[in-house]
Amino acid sequence: MSTQGEILWVDDEIDSLKSQMLFLKNKGYTVTPLSNGYDAIELLKEKNVDVVLLDESMPGLTGLETLSKIRSAPAAAGGDDHQERGREHNGRCVGVADNRLPDKTRES
């Protein structure tokens, strides 16, 4: 079965994103969930993915710190440098999101 692409989703609250991951899987994407930036960096040494989604507010390495380390690390075997690969394939990207709710909403 052909896949639309492979997504690495890194979020310390990954369990709360099950419905979004199921949606992407039903659309034909392969989704690999991880709960921290350290594991993401290690995985990307061994495996290439099409898109990395990062939560900005994670304990340990934040999403931005993880992004910086991903960009400076060598890609997995058979892949080019992460920055070059993004340009070469016209659209591969690494994104950082902060999905926290505004403080007012959290209090309810």
N, C-alpha and C positions, 0 to 999 in steps of 0.2 A: 504494500500500500504506500502510495506516495504521500509525502507530508508537505504542507504549505511552507514550513520553516520550523526551526528549532529555537525556542525561547527559554532563556534562563531567567527565572524570576526570583529575586533575592529580597526577602522581607522577614524581619524578626517576628512578625505576626502572620506568617504564611497561612496558618489554618483559617484565618478569617477571609482568605481570598479564594477559597475552594470553588465558589460559584463562578468567579471570573476565569479560573483555570479550566473548569469544566466547559465553559462557553468556548474558550480557545481550542480545547481538544476536540470539541464537536465540530469546529470549523476546519479541522485538519492539521492543527499545529501540534507539535510535540512540546510539552511544557515540563521543564525540570525545576522543581521548587527547592530553594535552599533558604536557611534561616539566618545566615550571616555572611559578611564580606570575605572573611578568611576562607571559608569553604568555596565560595565563588572563584576566588583567585586560584585555589588549588585545582578546581575542576577545569578551569580554562587553560591550565597548563597541559591537560590531557585531552581536551575535547574542544572543538570549535562549535560555536552556536551562531545563529543569525542575529538575534536580538538579546540584549541583557536589560532587564527592568530592575531598577534598584530603588529601594525605600531610602529616603534621605536620612531618616532618624532611626538608626539602628545602634544598639549598644556595641561597644568595641569599635570597629571601623564604621564610620558613617557611609552613606551612599556616595558622597563626593570623594571621600578618601579611597573607597573601593574603586571608584571610577578611575581615579588617578593611578592607582596601582595596576589596574587592568590595562590601561593605555601604555604604561611603561614596561609591562612584562612581555616576554616573548610569547607568541601564540603557540598553540598546540602543534605537534608535528604535522607537517603538510600544510600549515597555514602561514600566511605572511604576518608581519607586524600588525597589531590590532588597528592602528590608525590607518595604515596603508590599505588594509583589507576593506575598511569602511569606505574609502574613496573609490577603490577599484570596483566594488560591487554596487556603487551608486545607491546608497540607502541603508546599508547596515549601520546600526547606531547603538549607542549605549545611552539609556535614559535614566534619569533620577527623578523620583516622585516623592512628595511628602503627602501621604494620604491621611494625615491627622485631621480630625474635625476641629472647628473653631472652639475655643474654650467654652463659649456659651452653650454650645450643643452638648458638650461632654457632661455638663452639670445636670442635665435633665435625666 
